[in-house]
């Protein structure tokens, strides 16, 4: 890698929410381009790729454009990366070290213009590793400073913003708070009686049933919806039950948090049995993943300004029940045989039909299973009475239909052939257009040569100025023509498939049936998802809609058992 002159360069820029204005993404990119123009003058603008992650922290490398850059690097699309500062890449020592090692393996150099570090030299790599240690120290110092500020804010018991939980709305407080010597607006939660009654109902129902599933069923059966008008799920119910914002700050609440070693930033006298609790820093937030609840001893707790809803005694009892049920929590069964999970919908209510495994097996060793409507299952058949289709039989019918797809698609081959002719015609048109452009360019070259000869005779005269202008105009026109010719050649080359390509594609479709039978279950699922948009079960027949069929009014392909045997359960 040492001494290698890059031919194509990538620029990476990142700005988190806390970065100052002087380090905007635009400024970073412009400074990197200036550095490239100075140190790599042979690199043209079109040979520079930019990757921008705005609003992302440097604590890890789970950033979309950063990951895209790594993938492009593995495909050898550039041989150097230029960055404004190396901490734009990562503030984590391990992530940074792994990144540099991966670049070394790919023989891609890395340059940090602010620190003037270059991985093409051993000293540059050593200094970069040393600096990454201090970068991580800075990140951890900032994190600790933020936590200290959270402790100060906790003492005010105010609402720090975001979507208010069910049962409350956010409103601005009359008084303001002072943080870091600055006066800031303060907000608090205000009780919404109707929603507060719903929260009490959820707590009471769970306390009575000791089951998230039964609580969900009760809410669905009674058509009780969330504040956003959706059905409650077990996960939404659990989030409400675990949220300390509903907890009334009373004697039981004080004892609960003391026993679990929680950091309480309010005196015991503030636990008046009226106000609710506020808990800060209670979840681990990871991009792309569900927030995970921290241990209570890591929470920052204080008595809030809002009114509580649930007593400390009931709240503590609910937390104990949730902890006991955790070991026997619902585990979604993983079916290793059902092929239509995620594709099959109820024709009555529109919900998914999920595989329901039985303990029975067929003679060939295949487990027997049905598909069950989610709404029917969760409302105990109150809101939907859709009959279960036999899963083994329905999967077989759909697969047989898919395998016959190439046989029944002669019109598709005709369209494929017509497409080839259209592309061939388009190629002829583009060829004629390209020939005209080349002829114009050739004629301009002839005119330029004539004008150059005339310029020699008209030197030091008034006519020389006008001749020069004509030469410049023709030269500029020729540059435009060259670009148009290059674009036309590239487009034509990419659009005109050969006869061999069409024959191969047709042969591949015809051999699909044989290949489908040899696939593993996961491969069959993937093949079905690429061909089928959805399958709708109406209680008697299955309606198959292929990918690209956007007409919701069509019935799709009808599937039913030709032998006359029932495709669904005999009872509801």
KEFI-551208 format. One line per 2 residues: number of its first residue (from 1); their letters; for each residue x, y, z of C-alpha. Coordinates in steps of 0.5 Angstrom, whole numbers. Layout:
<mikes>
NUM = A = X:Y:Z | ...
</mikes>
This chain:
<mikes>
1 = XX = 0:0:0 | 6:5:1
3 = XX = 8:9:-5 | 1:7:-8
5 = XX = -2:13:-12 | -9:13:-12
7 = XX = -14:13:-18 | -20:14:-15
9 = XX = -22:17:-8 | -28:17:-3
11 = XX = -29:22:2 | -33:21:8
13 = XX = -36:26:13 | -40:25:19
15 = XX = -44:30:23 | -48:28:30
17 = XX = -53:32:33 | -48:35:38
19 = XX = -43:37:33 | -42:45:32
21 = XX = -43:49:26 | -36:49:24
23 = XX = -36:42:22 | -42:41:18
25 = XX = -42:36:13 | -42:41:7
27 = XX = -35:44:10 | -32:37:11
29 = XX = -33:35:4 | -31:42:1
31 = XX = -24:42:5 | -23:34:3
33 = XX = -24:36:-4 | -19:42:-3
35 = XX = -14:37:0 | -15:32:-6
37 = XX = -14:38:-11 | -7:40:-7
39 = XX = -4:33:-6 | -7:29:-12
41 = XX = -8:34:-18 | -9:28:-23
43 = XX = -16:26:-19 | -21:29:-23
45 = XX = -28:31:-20 | -32:25:-23
47 = XX = -27:21:-20 | -29:23:-13
49 = XX = -34:19:-9 | -38:22:-3
51 = XX = -41:19:3 | -45:23:8
53 = XX = -48:21:15 | -51:27:18
55 = XX = -54:26:25 | -51:20:27
57 = XX = -46:19:33 | -39:16:32
59 = XX = -40:11:38 | -41:5:33
61 = XX = -40:4:26 | -48:2:25
63 = XX = -49:8:20 | -52:7:13
65 = XX = -47:11:9 | -41:9:12
67 = XX = -43:1:11 | -44:3:4
69 = XX = -37:6:3 | -34:-1:6
71 = XX = -38:-5:1 | -36:-1:-5
73 = XX = -29:-1:-2 | -29:-9:-2
75 = XX = -32:-8:-9 | -25:-4:-11
77 = XX = -29:2:-13 | -24:7:-10
79 = XX = -17:6:-7 | -16:12:-2
81 = XX = -21:15:3 | -20:22:5
83 = XX = -23:25:12 | -24:31:15
85 = XX = -22:28:22 | -21:21:24
87 = XX = -26:22:29 | -31:23:24
89 = XX = -30:15:22 | -31:13:29
91 = XX = -30:15:37 | -29:7:39
93 = XX = -22:5:39 | -24:-3:37
95 = XX = -28:0:31 | -23:4:29
97 = XX = -17:-1:29 | -22:-6:26
99 = XX = -23:-1:20 | -16:1:19
101 = XX = -14:-7:19 | -20:-8:14
103 = XX = -17:-2:9 | -10:-5:10
105 = XX = -13:-12:7 | -16:-8:2
107 = XX = -10:-4:0 | -14:2:1
109 = XX = -10:8:4 | -13:13:9
111 = XX = -12:20:10 | -14:25:16
113 = XX = -13:32:13 | -14:36:20
115 = XX = -9:31:24 | -5:30:17
117 = XX = -5:23:19 | -3:18:13
119 = XX = -4:11:13 | 1:10:8
121 = XX = 7:11:13 | 8:7:19
123 = XX = 9:13:23 | 2:16:21
125 = XX = -1:9:23 | 2:9:30
127 = XX = 0:16:31 | -7:15:29
129 = XX = -8:9:34 | -5:13:39
131 = XX = -10:19:38 | -16:14:37
133 = XX = -15:13:45 | -16:20:46
135 = XX = -22:20:42 | -25:15:46
137 = XX = -23:18:52 | -27:25:50
139 = XX = -33:21:48 | -34:18:55
141 = XX = -32:24:58 | -38:27:54
143 = XX = -43:22:56 | -41:23:63
145 = XX = -42:30:63 | -49:29:59
147 = XX = -51:24:65 | -49:29:70
149 = XX = -53:34:67 | -59:29:67
151 = XX = -58:28:74 | -59:36:75
153 = XX = -65:36:70 | -68:30:74
155 = XX = -68:35:81 | -73:39:77
157 = XX = -78:33:76 | -80:36:69
159 = XX = -82:33:62 | -76:33:58
161 = XX = -80:32:51 | -82:27:46
163 = XX = -88:24:45 | -92:24:52
165 = XX = -94:17:54 | -102:15:54
167 = XX = -106:18:59 | -102:25:59
169 = XX = -101:31:55 | -95:36:55
171 = XX = -95:43:57 | -91:49:58
173 = XX = -90:51:66 | -90:58:68
175 = XX = -84:58:71 | -77:56:68
177 = XX = -71:52:70 | -64:54:70
179 = XX = -59:49:67 | -51:51:66
181 = XX = -53:58:68 | -58:59:62
183 = XX = -65:59:63 | -69:54:59
185 = XX = -77:53:58 | -80:47:62
187 = XX = -85:43:61 | -89:38:65
189 = XX = -94:32:64 | -102:34:64
191 = XX = -107:28:66 | -112:26:61
193 = XX = -118:23:65 | -120:19:59
195 = XX = -113:16:57 | -112:15:65
197 = XX = -118:11:66 | -115:6:60
199 = XX = -108:6:63 | -112:4:70
201 = XX = -116:-1:66 | -110:-4:63
203 = XX = -106:-5:70 | -113:-8:73
205 = XX = -114:-13:67 | -107:-15:68
207 = XX = -107:-16:75 | -113:-20:75
209 = XX = -111:-25:69 | -103:-25:70
211 = XX = -103:-25:63 | -101:-20:57
213 = XX = -104:-25:52 | -111:-25:56
215 = XX = -110:-17:57 | -109:-16:50
217 = XX = -115:-21:48 | -120:-17:53
219 = XX = -118:-10:50 | -119:-13:43
221 = XX = -125:-16:44 | -128:-10:47
223 = XX = -125:-6:41 | -121:-2:46
225 = XX = -115:2:41 | -109:6:43
227 = XX = -109:13:43 | -107:12:35
229 = XX = -113:8:34 | -109:2:33
231 = XX = -110:-5:36 | -106:-6:43
233 = XX = -101:-11:42 | -97:-15:48
235 = XX = -91:-11:47 | -95:-4:48
237 = XX = -98:-7:54 | -92:-9:57
239 = XX = -89:-2:56 | -95:1:59
241 = XX = -94:-3:65 | -87:-2:66
243 = XX = -87:5:65 | -86:9:72
245 = XX = -89:15:70 | -96:12:72
247 = XX = -93:10:79 | -96:15:84
249 = XX = -90:17:89 | -92:14:95
251 = XX = -89:10:101 | -89:4:97
253 = XX = -86:7:91 | -80:10:96
255 = XX = -79:3:99 | -79:-1:92
257 = XX = -73:4:89 | -69:4:95
259 = XX = -69:-4:95 | -67:-4:88
261 = XX = -62:1:89 | -64:6:85
263 = XX = -61:13:84 | -67:18:87
265 = XX = -66:25:87 | -72:27:91
267 = XX = -72:27:98 | -77:22:102
269 = XX = -82:28:104 | -83:29:96
271 = XX = -87:22:96 | -93:25:98
273 = XX = -98:20:95 | -100:25:89
275 = XX = -95:26:84 | -92:21:79
277 = XX = -85:19:78 | -80:21:73
279 = XX = -75:16:71 | -69:18:66
281 = XX = -64:14:62 | -68:8:63
283 = XX = -67:5:57 | -61:3:52
285 = XX = -62:6:45 | -59:2:40
287 = XX = -60:4:32 | -64:-1:29
289 = XX = -66:-5:35 | -72:-5:40
291 = XX = -70:-1:46 | -68:-5:52
293 = XX = -70:-3:59 | -64:-2:64
295 = XX = -63:-5:71 | -67:0:76
297 = XX = -60:2:79 | -58:5:73
299 = XX = -64:10:73 | -64:17:75
301 = XX = -71:18:79 | -75:24:81
303 = XX = -82:26:83 | -85:29:78
305 = XX = -89:35:77 | -95:31:74
307 = XX = -101:27:78 | -99:19:78
309 = XX = -104:14:76 | -103:7:79
311 = XX = -101:6:87 | -94:4:89
313 = XX = -97:-3:92 | -100:-5:85
315 = XX = -94:-2:81 | -90:-6:85
317 = XX = -94:-13:84 | -95:-12:77
319 = XX = -87:-11:76 | -86:-18:80
321 = XX = -91:-21:76 | -88:-19:70
323 = XX = -81:-22:72 | -84:-28:74
325 = XX = -87:-29:67 | -81:-27:64
327 = XX = -78:-34:64 | -85:-37:61
329 = XX = -86:-31:56 | -89:-33:49
331 = XX = -84:-35:44 | -87:-35:37
333 = XX = -86:-42:34 | -81:-43:28
335 = XX = -84:-47:23 | -79:-51:19
337 = XX = -85:-53:14 | -90:-47:13
339 = XX = -88:-43:6 | -93:-38:6
341 = XX = -92:-35:13 | -92:-27:11
343 = XX = -96:-28:5 | -102:-31:7
345 = XX = -108:-26:9 | -115:-27:11
347 = XX = -120:-25:6 | -125:-23:12
349 = XX = -121:-18:16 | -114:-17:12
351 = XX = -110:-20:18 | -104:-25:17
353 = XX = -106:-32:17 | -100:-35:21
355 = XX = -98:-43:21 | -101:-47:27
357 = XX = -97:-53:28 | -100:-59:31
359 = XX = -97:-65:35 | -99:-70:29
361 = XX = -95:-72:23 | -96:-75:16
363 = XX = -94:-82:14 | -88:-78:10
365 = XX = -86:-75:17 | -88:-68:15
367 = XX = -92:-64:21 | -99:-63:20
369 = XX = -101:-55:21 | -106:-50:19
371 = XX = -106:-43:18 | -110:-39:23
373 = XX = -112:-32:22 | -109:-27:28
375 = XX = -115:-23:29 | -119:-30:30
377 = XX = -114:-32:35 | -113:-26:39
379 = XX = -121:-24:40 | -123:-32:41
381 = XX = -127:-32:34 | -131:-25:36
383 = XX = -129:-21:31 | -127:-26:25
385 = XX = -129:-33:24 | -125:-35:18
387 = XX = -124:-42:17 | -117:-45:18
389 = XX = -114:-47:11 | -110:-54:11
391 = XX = -103:-51:11 | -100:-57:8
393 = XX = -105:-58:2 | -105:-50:1
395 = XX = -97:-50:1 | -97:-56:-4
397 = XX = -103:-52:-9 | -99:-46:-9
399 = XX = -92:-49:-10 | -96:-53:-16
401 = XX = -99:-47:-19 | -92:-43:-19
403 = XX = -88:-49:-22 | -93:-49:-28
405 = XX = -92:-41:-28 | -87:-42:-34
407 = XX = -92:-47:-38 | -98:-42:-38
409 = XX = -94:-36:-40 | -93:-36:-47
411 = XX = -95:-29:-48 | -89:-27:-43
413 = XX = -84:-30:-48 | -88:-27:-54
415 = XX = -87:-20:-50 | -80:-22:-48
417 = XX = -78:-23:-56 | -82:-16:-57
419 = XX = -78:-13:-52 | -72:-16:-56
421 = XX = -74:-13:-62 | -76:-6:-59
423 = XX = -69:-6:-56 | -66:-8:-63
425 = XX = -70:-2:-66 | -68:3:-61
427 = XX = -60:1:-62 | -61:2:-69
429 = XX = -64:9:-68 | -59:11:-63
431 = XX = -53:8:-68 | -56:13:-73
433 = XX = -56:19:-68 | -49:17:-66
435 = XX = -47:18:-73 | -50:24:-74
437 = XX = -46:27:-68 | -40:24:-70
439 = XX = -41:28:-77 | -42:34:-74
441 = XX = -36:34:-69 | -32:32:-75
443 = XX = -35:38:-79 | -33:42:-73
445 = XX = -26:40:-73 | -26:42:-80
447 = XX = -28:49:-79 | -24:50:-73
449 = XX = -18:48:-78 | -20:53:-83
451 = XX = -21:58:-78 | -14:57:-75
453 = XX = -11:58:-82 | -15:64:-83
455 = XX = -12:67:-76 | -5:66:-78
457 = XX = -7:71:-84 | -11:76:-79
459 = XX = -6:77:-74 | -6:83:-70
461 = XX = -12:86:-74 | -19:87:-71
463 = XX = -22:80:-75 | -17:76:-70
465 = XX = -22:77:-64 | -28:75:-68
467 = XX = -24:69:-71 | -22:67:-64
469 = XX = -29:67:-61 | -31:62:-67
471 = XX = -26:57:-65 | -28:57:-58
473 = XX = -35:57:-59 | -34:51:-64
475 = XX = -29:47:-59 | -34:48:-53
477 = XX = -39:45:-58 | -35:39:-59
479 = XX = -34:38:-52 | -41:37:-51
481 = XX = -42:33:-57 | -36:28:-54
483 = XX = -40:27:-48 | -47:26:-52
485 = XX = -43:21:-56 | -40:17:-50
487 = XX = -47:17:-46 | -50:14:-52
489 = XX = -45:9:-53 | -45:7:-46
491 = XX = -53:7:-46 | -53:3:-52
493 = XX = -48:-2:-50 | -52:-3:-43
495 = XX = -59:-4:-46 | -58:-9:-52
497 = XX = -58:-16:-50 | -55:-21:-54
499 = XX = -59:-27:-57 | -56:-32:-52
501 = XX = -58:-28:-46 | -65:-28:-49
503 = XX = -65:-36:-50 | -61:-37:-43
505 = XX = -67:-33:-40 | -72:-37:-43
507 = XX = -69:-43:-42 | -68:-41:-34
509 = XX = -76:-40:-34 | -77:-47:-37
511 = XX = -73:-51:-32 | -76:-47:-26
513 = XX = -80:-53:-24 | -75:-58:-24
515 = XX = -70:-53:-20 | -76:-51:-15
517 = XX = -77:-59:-13 | -70:-59:-11
519 = XX = -70:-53:-7 | -69:-53:1
521 = XX = -75:-50:5 | -72:-43:6
523 = XX = -70:-43:-2 | -77:-44:-3
525 = XX = -80:-39:1 | -75:-34:-2
527 = XX = -77:-36:-9 | -85:-35:-7
529 = XX = -83:-28:-4 | -80:-26:-11
531 = XX = -86:-29:-15 | -92:-28:-11
533 = XX = -94:-21:-8 | -100:-24:-3
535 = XX = -105:-30:-3 | -112:-28:0
537 = XX = -116:-34:3 | -123:-33:3
539 = XX = -125:-39:7 | -126:-44:1
541 = XX = -121:-41:-5 | -114:-38:-5
543 = XX = -113:-32:-9 | -106:-31:-11
545 = XX = -103:-25:-13 | -96:-24:-17
547 = XX = -91:-19:-16 | -93:-13:-20
549 = XX = -100:-14:-20 | -102:-7:-17
551 = XX = -110:-8:-19 | -113:-9:-12
553 = XX = -120:-11:-16 | -117:-17:-19
555 = XX = -119:-24:-16 | -112:-27:-18
557 = XX = -111:-34:-20 | -116:-38:-16
559 = XX = -113:-44:-12 | -118:-50:-10
561 = XX = -117:-58:-9 | -119:-61:-16
563 = XX = -120:-67:-12 | -126:-64:-8
565 = XX = -123:-65:-2 | -124:-60:3
567 = XX = -118:-55:4 | -120:-52:10
569 = XX = -122:-55:17 | -129:-58:18
571 = XX = -131:-54:24 | -130:-47:25
</mikes>
